[in-house]
Amino acid sequence: MRLPEDITPGAAARRSLLADFLIALVIALVAIQLAAGIGVVGFAALLVLLGLLLWIGIEAALRRGFLRRRNRGGSPPSPSRSPGT
C-alpha cells in the first residue's frame, strides 16, 4: 500500500510533522534506554556531547551560509572612469 502522491500542501505538512514526531519519539526512547544503562554521570556526559555537537553544527552552518552570502556578492566594483579622461 502506497501513500497518495497528489495531496494538498496542508496534508503534506501534517504528514511531515507526523514523521518528525515519530522520529523524535524513537530518539527519545533510545536516549532513555542508554541513560538507564550508563547511569547518571554517563547521561550527563551524553548531554554535554550532544550540546557540543549541536554547537559545532550550528557554527559550521552559519559559517557556510555567511561565506556563501559573501561570495554571491560578485566581483568588487571596478573603478569608474570620468567622461573627460
ZANU-213900 format. One record per atom (N, C-alpha, C): residue number from 0; residue in three letters; atom name; x, y negated, z negated. Coordinates in steps of 0.1 Angstrom, whole numbers, plus 5000, padded with zeros to 4 digits. Atoms other than C-alpha are relative to their C-alpha. Layout:
residues N
+-----+------+------+------+-------+------+
| pos | code | site | east | north |   up |
+-----+------+------+------+-------+------+
| NUM |  Ala |   CA |    X |     Y |    Z |
...
+-----+------+------+------+-------+------+
end
This chain:
residues 85
+-----+------+------+------+-------+------+
| pos | code | site | east | north |   up |
+-----+------+------+------+-------+------+
|   0 |  Met |    N | 5008 |  5012 | 5000 |
|   0 |  Met |   CA | 5000 |  5000 | 5000 |
|   0 |  Met |    C | 5009 |  4988 | 5000 |
|   1 |  Arg |    N | 4992 |  5013 | 4999 |
|   1 |  Arg |   CA | 5014 |  4966 | 5010 |
|   1 |  Arg |    C | 4992 |  4988 | 4996 |
|   2 |  Leu |    N | 5007 |  5012 | 5003 |
|   2 |  Leu |   CA | 5006 |  4932 | 4998 |
|   2 |  Leu |    C | 4996 |  4992 | 5013 |
|   3 |  Pro |    N | 5003 |  5008 | 4988 |
|   3 |  Pro |   CA | 4988 |  4909 | 5023 |
|   3 |  Pro |    C | 5010 |  4989 | 5002 |
|   4 |  Glu |    N | 4990 |  5010 | 4997 |
|   4 |  Glu |   CA | 5011 |  4886 | 5041 |
|   4 |  Glu |    C | 4994 |  4986 | 5003 |
|   5 |  Asp |    N | 5007 |  5013 | 4997 |
|   5 |  Asp |   CA | 4986 |  4859 | 5051 |
|   5 |  Asp |    C | 4992 |  4995 | 4988 |
|   6 |  Ile |    N | 5006 |  5005 | 5012 |
|   6 |  Ile |   CA | 4979 |  4843 | 5018 |
|   6 |  Ile |    C | 5002 |  4985 | 4999 |
|   7 |  Thr |    N | 4999 |  5014 | 5002 |
|   7 |  Thr |   CA | 4974 |  4808 | 5006 |
|   7 |  Thr |    C | 5012 |  4996 | 4992 |
|   8 |  Pro |    N | 4989 |  5004 | 5009 |
|   8 |  Pro |   CA | 5002 |  4788 | 4990 |
|   8 |  Pro |    C | 4998 |  5001 | 4985 |
|   9 |  Gly |    N | 5003 |  4998 | 5014 |
|   9 |  Gly |   CA | 4984 |  4789 | 4957 |
|   9 |  Gly |    C | 5002 |  5015 | 4996 |
|  10 |  Ala |    N | 4998 |  4986 | 5003 |
|  10 |  Ala |   CA | 4983 |  4827 | 4958 |
|  10 |  Ala |    C | 5014 |  5004 | 5000 |
|  11 |  Ala |    N | 4986 |  4997 | 4999 |
|  11 |  Ala |   CA | 5019 |  4829 | 4968 |
|  11 |  Ala |    C | 5007 |  4995 | 4987 |
|  12 |  Ala |    N | 4994 |  5005 | 5012 |
|  12 |  Ala |   CA | 5028 |  4807 | 4938 |
|  12 |  Ala |    C | 4997 |  5008 | 4988 |
|  13 |  Arg |    N | 5004 |  4991 | 5011 |
|  13 |  Arg |   CA | 5008 |  4829 | 4914 |
|  13 |  Arg |    C | 5007 |  5013 | 5001 |
|  14 |  Arg |    N | 4993 |  4987 | 4999 |
|  14 |  Arg |   CA | 5024 |  4860 | 4928 |
|  14 |  Arg |    C | 5015 |  4998 | 4996 |
|  15 |  Ser |    N | 4986 |  5003 | 5004 |
|  15 |  Ser |   CA | 5059 |  4844 | 4924 |
|  15 |  Ser |    C | 5001 |  4998 | 4985 |
|  16 |  Leu |    N | 5000 |  5002 | 5015 |
|  16 |  Leu |   CA | 5050 |  4834 | 4888 |
|  16 |  Leu |    C | 4999 |  5013 | 4993 |
|  17 |  Leu |    N | 5002 |  4987 | 5006 |
|  17 |  Leu |   CA | 5039 |  4869 | 4880 |
|  17 |  Leu |    C | 5013 |  5008 | 5001 |
|  18 |  Ala |    N | 4988 |  4993 | 4998 |
|  18 |  Ala |   CA | 5071 |  4883 | 4894 |
|  18 |  Ala |    C | 5011 |  4995 | 4990 |
|  19 |  Asp |    N | 4990 |  5007 | 5009 |
|  19 |  Asp |   CA | 5092 |  4858 | 4874 |
|  19 |  Asp |    C | 4997 |  5004 | 4986 |
|  20 |  Phe |    N | 5004 |  4996 | 5014 |
|  20 |  Phe |   CA | 5072 |  4867 | 4842 |
|  20 |  Phe |    C | 5004 |  5014 | 4998 |
|  21 |  Leu |    N | 4996 |  4986 | 5002 |
|  21 |  Leu |   CA | 5078 |  4904 | 4847 |
|  21 |  Leu |    C | 5015 |  5002 | 4999 |
|  22 |  Ile |    N | 4985 |  4999 | 5001 |
|  22 |  Ile |   CA | 5115 |  4900 | 4853 |
|  22 |  Ile |    C | 5005 |  4994 | 4987 |
|  23 |  Ala |    N | 4996 |  5005 | 5013 |
|  23 |  Ala |   CA | 5118 |  4878 | 4822 |
|  23 |  Ala |    C | 4996 |  5009 | 4989 |
|  24 |  Leu |    N | 5004 |  4990 | 5010 |
|  24 |  Leu |   CA | 5099 |  4904 | 4802 |
|  24 |  Leu |    C | 5010 |  5012 | 4999 |
|  25 |  Val |    N | 4990 |  4989 | 5000 |
|  25 |  Val |   CA | 5123 |  4931 | 4813 |
|  25 |  Val |    C | 5013 |  4996 | 4994 |
|  26 |  Ile |    N | 4988 |  5005 | 5005 |
|  26 |  Ile |   CA | 5153 |  4910 | 4805 |
|  26 |  Ile |    C | 4999 |  4998 | 4985 |
|  27 |  Ala |    N | 5002 |  5001 | 5015 |
|  27 |  Ala |   CA | 5139 |  4902 | 4770 |
|  27 |  Ala |    C | 5000 |  5013 | 4993 |
|  28 |  Leu |    N | 5000 |  4987 | 5006 |
|  28 |  Leu |   CA | 5133 |  4938 | 4763 |
|  28 |  Leu |    C | 5014 |  5006 | 5000 |
|  29 |  Val |    N | 4986 |  4996 | 5000 |
|  29 |  Val |   CA | 5168 |  4947 | 4773 |
|  29 |  Val |    C | 5008 |  4993 | 4990 |
|  30 |  Ala |    N | 4993 |  5007 | 5010 |
|  30 |  Ala |   CA | 5182 |  4920 | 4751 |
|  30 |  Ala |    C | 4997 |  5004 | 4986 |
|  31 |  Ile |    N | 5004 |  4995 | 5013 |
|  31 |  Ile |   CA | 5162 |  4932 | 4722 |
|  31 |  Ile |    C | 5006 |  5014 | 4997 |
|  32 |  Gln |    N | 4994 |  4986 | 5002 |
|  32 |  Gln |   CA | 5174 |  4968 | 4727 |
|  32 |  Gln |    C | 5015 |  4999 | 4998 |
|  33 |  Leu |    N | 4986 |  5002 | 5002 |
|  33 |  Leu |   CA | 5210 |  4956 | 4730 |
|  33 |  Leu |    C | 5003 |  4994 | 4986 |
|  34 |  Ala |    N | 4999 |  5006 | 5013 |
|  34 |  Ala |   CA | 5206 |  4935 | 4699 |
|  34 |  Ala |    C | 4999 |  5010 | 4988 |
|  35 |  Ala |    N | 5002 |  4990 | 5010 |
|  35 |  Ala |   CA | 5193 |  4964 | 4679 |
|  35 |  Ala |    C | 5012 |  5010 | 4999 |
|  36 |  Gly |    N | 4988 |  4990 | 5000 |
|  36 |  Gly |   CA | 5223 |  4985 | 4689 |
|  36 |  Gly |    C | 5013 |  4994 | 4996 |
|  37 |  Ile |    N | 4987 |  5006 | 5003 |
|  37 |  Ile |   CA | 5251 |  4960 | 4683 |
|  37 |  Ile |    C | 5000 |  4992 | 4987 |
|  38 |  Gly |    N | 5001 |  5008 | 5013 |
|  38 |  Gly |   CA | 5239 |  4941 | 4652 |
|  38 |  Gly |    C | 4999 |  4986 | 5002 |
|  39 |  Val |    N | 5003 |  5015 | 5000 |
|  39 |  Val |   CA | 5235 |  4905 | 4643 |
|  39 |  Val |    C | 5012 |  4993 | 5006 |
|  40 |  Val |    N | 4988 |  5007 | 4996 |
|  40 |  Val |   CA | 5271 |  4895 | 4649 |
|  40 |  Val |    C | 5002 |  5001 | 5016 |
|  41 |  Gly |    N | 4999 |  4997 | 4985 |
|  41 |  Gly |   CA | 5271 |  4911 | 4684 |
|  41 |  Gly |    C | 4990 |  4992 | 5007 |
|  42 |  Phe |    N | 5011 |  5008 | 4994 |
|  42 |  Phe |   CA | 5238 |  4894 | 4692 |
|  42 |  Phe |    C | 5004 |  4985 | 5001 |
|  43 |  Ala |    N | 4996 |  5014 | 5000 |
|  43 |  Ala |   CA | 5252 |  4860 | 4682 |
|  43 |  Ala |    C | 5011 |  4998 | 5011 |
|  44 |  Ala |    N | 4990 |  5001 | 4990 |
|  44 |  Ala |   CA | 5282 |  4867 | 4704 |
|  44 |  Ala |    C | 4994 |  5000 | 5014 |
|  45 |  Leu |    N | 5007 |  5000 | 4987 |
|  45 |  Leu |   CA | 5259 |  4876 | 4733 |
|  45 |  Leu |    C | 4994 |  4986 | 5003 |
|  46 |  Leu |    N | 5006 |  5013 | 4998 |
|  46 |  Leu |   CA | 5241 |  4843 | 4728 |
|  46 |  Leu |    C | 5010 |  4990 | 5004 |
|  47 |  Val |    N | 4989 |  5009 | 4996 |
|  47 |  Val |   CA | 5273 |  4824 | 4729 |
|  47 |  Val |    C | 5005 |  5002 | 5014 |
|  48 |  Leu |    N | 4996 |  4997 | 4987 |
|  48 |  Leu |   CA | 5284 |  4842 | 4760 |
|  48 |  Leu |    C | 4990 |  4996 | 5010 |
|  49 |  Leu |    N | 5011 |  5005 | 4991 |
|  49 |  Leu |   CA | 5251 |  4835 | 4777 |
|  49 |  Leu |    C | 5000 |  4985 | 5002 |
|  50 |  Gly |    N | 4999 |  5015 | 4999 |
|  50 |  Gly |   CA | 5254 |  4798 | 4768 |
|  50 |  Gly |    C | 5012 |  4996 | 5008 |
|  51 |  Leu |    N | 4988 |  5004 | 4992 |
|  51 |  Leu |   CA | 5289 |  4796 | 4782 |
|  51 |  Leu |    C | 4998 |  5003 | 5015 |
|  52 |  Leu |    N | 5003 |  4997 | 4986 |
|  52 |  Leu |   CA | 5279 |  4814 | 4814 |
|  52 |  Leu |    C | 4990 |  4990 | 5006 |
|  53 |  Leu |    N | 5010 |  5009 | 4995 |
|  53 |  Leu |   CA | 5249 |  4791 | 4818 |
|  53 |  Leu |    C | 5007 |  4986 | 5002 |
|  54 |  Trp |    N | 4993 |  5013 | 4999 |
|  54 |  Trp |   CA | 5271 |  4760 | 4812 |
|  54 |  Trp |    C | 5009 |  5000 | 5012 |
|  55 |  Ile |    N | 4991 |  4999 | 4988 |
|  55 |  Ile |   CA | 5297 |  4772 | 4838 |
|  55 |  Ile |    C | 4992 |  5000 | 5013 |
|  56 |  Gly |    N | 5009 |  5000 | 4988 |
|  56 |  Gly |   CA | 5269 |  4779 | 4863 |
|  56 |  Gly |    C | 4994 |  4987 | 5004 |
|  57 |  Ile |    N | 5006 |  5013 | 4998 |
|  57 |  Ile |   CA | 5252 |  4746 | 4859 |
|  57 |  Ile |    C | 5011 |  4990 | 5005 |
|  58 |  Glu |    N | 4989 |  5009 | 4996 |
|  58 |  Glu |   CA | 5286 |  4728 | 4861 |
|  58 |  Glu |    C | 5004 |  5002 | 5015 |
|  59 |  Ala |    N | 4996 |  4997 | 4986 |
|  59 |  Ala |   CA | 5295 |  4746 | 4893 |
|  59 |  Ala |    C | 4990 |  4996 | 5010 |
|  60 |  Ala |    N | 5011 |  5004 | 4991 |
|  60 |  Ala |   CA | 5261 |  4740 | 4909 |
|  60 |  Ala |    C | 5000 |  4984 | 5001 |
|  61 |  Leu |    N | 5000 |  5015 | 4999 |
|  61 |  Leu |   CA | 5263 |  4702 | 4900 |
|  61 |  Leu |    C | 5012 |  4996 | 5009 |
|  62 |  Arg |    N | 4988 |  5004 | 4992 |
|  62 |  Arg |   CA | 5298 |  4700 | 4914 |
|  62 |  Arg |    C | 4999 |  5003 | 5015 |
|  63 |  Arg |    N | 5003 |  4996 | 4986 |
|  63 |  Arg |   CA | 5288 |  4718 | 4946 |
|  63 |  Arg |    C | 4991 |  4990 | 5006 |
|  64 |  Gly |    N | 5010 |  5010 | 4995 |
|  64 |  Gly |   CA | 5258 |  4695 | 4950 |
|  64 |  Gly |    C | 5006 |  4986 | 5002 |
|  65 |  Phe |    N | 4994 |  5013 | 4999 |
|  65 |  Phe |   CA | 5279 |  4664 | 4943 |
|  65 |  Phe |    C | 5010 |  5000 | 5012 |
|  66 |  Leu |    N | 4991 |  5000 | 4989 |
|  66 |  Leu |   CA | 5306 |  4674 | 4968 |
|  66 |  Leu |    C | 4993 |  5001 | 5014 |
|  67 |  Arg |    N | 5008 |  4999 | 4987 |
|  67 |  Arg |   CA | 5280 |  4683 | 4995 |
|  67 |  Arg |    C | 4994 |  4986 | 5003 |
|  68 |  Arg |    N | 5006 |  5014 | 4998 |
|  68 |  Arg |   CA | 5263 |  4649 | 4990 |
|  68 |  Arg |    C | 5010 |  4990 | 5004 |
|  69 |  Arg |    N | 4989 |  5010 | 4996 |
|  69 |  Arg |   CA | 5296 |  4631 | 4992 |
|  69 |  Arg |    C | 5005 |  5002 | 5014 |
|  70 |  Asn |    N | 4995 |  4997 | 4986 |
|  70 |  Asn |   CA | 5307 |  4649 | 5024 |
|  70 |  Asn |    C | 4989 |  4997 | 5010 |
|  71 |  Arg |    N | 5011 |  5003 | 4991 |
|  71 |  Arg |   CA | 5273 |  4643 | 5040 |
|  71 |  Arg |    C | 5000 |  4985 | 5004 |
|  72 |  Gly |    N | 5000 |  5015 | 4997 |
|  72 |  Gly |   CA | 5280 |  4605 | 5040 |
|  72 |  Gly |    C | 5007 |  4997 | 5013 |
|  73 |  Gly |    N | 4993 |  5002 | 4988 |
|  73 |  Gly |   CA | 5301 |  4609 | 5071 |
|  73 |  Gly |    C | 5013 |  4994 | 4999 |
|  74 |  Ser |    N | 4987 |  5006 | 5000 |
|  74 |  Ser |   CA | 5333 |  4592 | 5081 |
|  74 |  Ser |    C | 5000 |  4986 | 4994 |
|  75 |  Pro |    N | 5000 |  5014 | 5005 |
|  75 |  Pro |   CA | 5344 |  4559 | 5065 |
|  75 |  Pro |    C | 4997 |  4990 | 5011 |
|  76 |  Pro |    N | 5003 |  5010 | 4989 |
|  76 |  Pro |   CA | 5332 |  4528 | 5084 |
|  76 |  Pro |    C | 5013 |  4995 | 5006 |
|  77 |  Ser |    N | 4989 |  5005 | 4993 |
|  77 |  Ser |   CA | 5356 |  4516 | 5110 |
|  77 |  Ser |    C | 5000 |  4985 | 4998 |
|  78 |  Pro |    N | 4999 |  5015 | 5002 |
|  78 |  Pro |   CA | 5369 |  4480 | 5107 |
|  78 |  Pro |    C | 4993 |  4993 | 5012 |
|  79 |  Ser |    N | 5008 |  5006 | 4989 |
|  79 |  Ser |   CA | 5346 |  4457 | 5127 |
|  79 |  Ser |    C | 5009 |  4989 | 5007 |
|  80 |  Arg |    N | 4993 |  5010 | 4992 |
|  80 |  Arg |   CA | 5361 |  4435 | 5154 |
|  80 |  Arg |    C | 4992 |  4988 | 5002 |
|  81 |  Ser |    N | 5007 |  5013 | 4998 |
|  81 |  Ser |   CA | 5352 |  4399 | 5156 |
|  81 |  Ser |    C | 5000 |  4997 | 5015 |
|  82 |  Pro |    N | 5002 |  5002 | 4986 |
|  82 |  Pro |   CA | 5339 |  4388 | 5190 |
|  82 |  Pro |    C | 5011 |  4992 | 5007 |
|  83 |  Gly |    N | 4990 |  5008 | 4994 |
|  83 |  Gly |   CA | 5367 |  4363 | 5195 |
|  83 |  Gly |    C | 5014 |  5006 | 5002 |
|  84 |  Thr |    N | 4987 |  4994 | 4999 |
|  84 |  Thr |   CA | 5396 |  4387 | 5194 |
|  84 |  Thr |    C | 5002 |  5009 | 5011 |
+-----+------+------+------+-------+------+
end
